[in-house]
């Protein structure tokens, strides 16, 4: 495991990943709320905010837009992904390599694993190859750890989220990105299960400022390291304002109420 106290994707040991892999994963409808975000440059501009420790994007977006932002944005290369058109058991194929990401200037790599899917063995093998190649080059690895599949009825139960963070630790991830399990107590279990791996919450669908910031506050109070968020930032008309508030909660220890004020 790579110590992340002084890495490019952290600030004072905490994390705020801005994610924009949605164009592949969800399709262009995710950008309809704020149409200008359909242009990746708009989100890259948002990612220059001081609170953002890295921007997670897929290969084509990285190759096309990152060279113009390499001095202002830390790149988290999202190495796998699948479209929302896929209707089979959850599976996320590898779309580019660690070596290519490094050549582009990536500061870290990210990889989705759907534990519980019928494709779990193949995804574990793919993650092994990515993790070993990245760590051989001192590159941190973030696992999008999303238990999902035919046999899983509730993917946000506390025990499922804790299992997800434990899987990330067991397979060698440096950071586990998981869904919020609904309470501070359940998040504490997930953080404890992750051992030395950092745990960050997935931002999910857009909610109110207070609801969103309260969940982030709970994650921090539970010992989490921060957040990986997309829609709850760039689907807002004023993304800078919510990033200002997130900066206070994640890096300055403010409450949701204090950050909103």
N, C-alpha and C positions, 0 to 999 in steps of 0.2 A: 504494500500500500504506500502511496506517495503522500508525504506530509503536505497538507494544503494551507499551512499558516501563511506562507509567503508566495503562493502561486498566483499567476495572472488571473485565474478565475475566482479568486476570493479577495475579500477586503476585511482585514482584521479577523480572519478566520471564518467569516460569514459569506453568504452567496446570494446574489440576485441575478439569475439567468433570465434574459429576455428571449423568449422562444418565438420563432417564426418558421416552423416546419409545417404550418397549418395548410399551406397551399397544396402540398402533397397529401397530407393526412386527411384533411376535411374538404378540400376544394375551395374555389374562389368565393363561395357564399360566406365564409368566415370574415371576409373583408367588406361585405356590403354595408355594415353599420357605419363605417368611416371609409368611403370609397377610395380616398387617396392612399390608403394603406395597401391597396392592391399593387401599388408600385413599391417594390422592396426598398428603394432608396428612402422612402418615408420612414420605414421602420428602422433602417440603419441610422437615420438621423436621430430617431428617438433613443437608440442604443448608445449614443454618445453621452447620455446623461451620466453624471458621476456615480449614481447609485447602481448602475448596471455593471456587473462584473464580467459578463460575457453574453454574446448573442449566439443562439443555436439556430443554424440553418442547414438546409440540404445542399447537396453538391453543386447543382446548377446555379443556385442563388449565390453560393459562396464564390464560385469561380467568376461569376459575372460582376458582382457588386463589391465583394470584400476588398479587392486591391485598392479601391478608392478610399477605403475606411481603415486600412490596416494600422494607421497611427492613432486612431481614436476608438477603435472597437476591438475587444478580445474575442476571437473566433472559437466557438464550440462547434466542431464539425459533427453534425448529426449523420452518422454513417449508414443508418438503415431507416426504412420507412415503407409504408404501403398506402395505396389510395383507399378512399372511402367506398370505392366501387367493388372492392374485394368482399365477397360474401361467405367465404369458407371459414374454417377454424382460424383463430387469430394467428397471424404469422407476419413477420416484418423482415424482408430480405435485405441483405447488405447491398448498398448501392454505390459505395466507394470505399477506398482502402485507407488504412492509417497512413501509409506512405504518401499517398496523394494529398491527404489532408495536411501532413507535415510540410510537403513541398509548397502548399498554398499559404502556410504560416499559421496553422491552427495552434491554439493554446491548450486545447483539450478536445476529447472526442466523446460523443454520446451514442448510446445504443439502447434500443428498446428490446426488452425480453418479456414475453407473455408466458409466464409460468402457469401451468395448468392446461395450456393448449395441447392439442394432439401433436403440434409441431415443437413442443418444448425441447426434446433431445437435439433437434437440428439447431434451434436457436442457442442453446447452451454451447454447442460446439462452435458456432459462429462467434459467440461472445468470447469464448476462450481465445480464439485466434486474434480477435481485436484487442482484448485485454493484454495479452502477452506482447503483441507488437507495439502497443502504446507504451507499456511500462518499460520495455527494452529501450525506449527513447525518452523516458522520463516524462511522458505525457499523461496527465490525469484522465480517468475514465468515469463518466457519469452514466449510470444505468437508469433508464426509464423502466422501473420495475413495476409492471402492471399485471398481476395475476388475473388471468382471463381465460375462458374456455367453456366448453359444454357443461362440465361438471361444477362450475362455479356459479352460484346463484346470486351472491352479493359481494361485489369486488371492493366495497368500502368498509366492510366489517373490520373491527379492530384487530382481530386475529389474522385476517387476510393481509392487512397492511403491514403488520409486524412480521408476518412471514415474508412479505415482499422485501422489506429492508434486510431481513436476515439472509435471504437469497443473494442480495447484492453483496453483502459482506462475504458470504461463503464462496461466491464466484469471483471475488477480487475487485469489485468496483470501489472507487474512492468516494463517490457520492451516489446516494440512492434517491431517485426522484419518485415520489409516491403520491397517491391521492390523499386528501385529508380524511381521516377516519371519523370525524364528527365531534371529537372532544379532545381537550388537552390531555386527559388521562390516557386515552387510547393512543395519542401521539407519543406520549412518554414511553409507552410499551414499545412502540415502533422504533424510537430512538435508542432505547436500551438494547433492543434486539440487533441493532446495526453495529454494535461494538464501536470500533474506531472509524467506521465509515460515516461520513456526514450525511444527514438526512434533510432533504428539502421537499417542500410541498408543491404539488402541481397546482397551477393557478385555476384551471378549469374554466367553465363558462362564466361569462360576465355576470357579476352581482352588484349590489349597492356598495358604495364606498365603505360604509360601516361594517357590513357583513364580511366583505372581503378582508379589510384590515384587521377585523377581530379574529378571523381564522389565522392570519399571519402572526398576530400577537400570541395566540395560543400555541402555535408551532414554536415560536421563539421561547416562550415560557416553559415549553416541554423539553427544551434542550436541542431543538432543531437548529439547523444552520442557515435556514432562509427559504428561498422561494425560486421556482422556475415558472415563469408566467408569460402568457402571450396575450390572449383576448382581454383579460382584465386590465391591461395597459393600453394596447393599441386600438381597442374598440371604443375607447373613451375619446370624447372631443378634446379633452385637455390631458394628454398622457403625462405631460411634465408634472402636473399637480399631483397625480397619484404616485408618480415616482418620487416626488419630494416626500410624500407621506410614508411610502415604503422605506425610504432611506432612514427616516426617523425611527420606524418600528424595528427594522432589521439591524441597523448599525448603531443606533443611538439609544435603544432600549425604551422608546416611547410607547405609550398605550395607543390603542386605536383612536380613543377620544382626543388625546393630545395631538396626535398626528393630523386628525381632521381639523382641529382648531388652528 
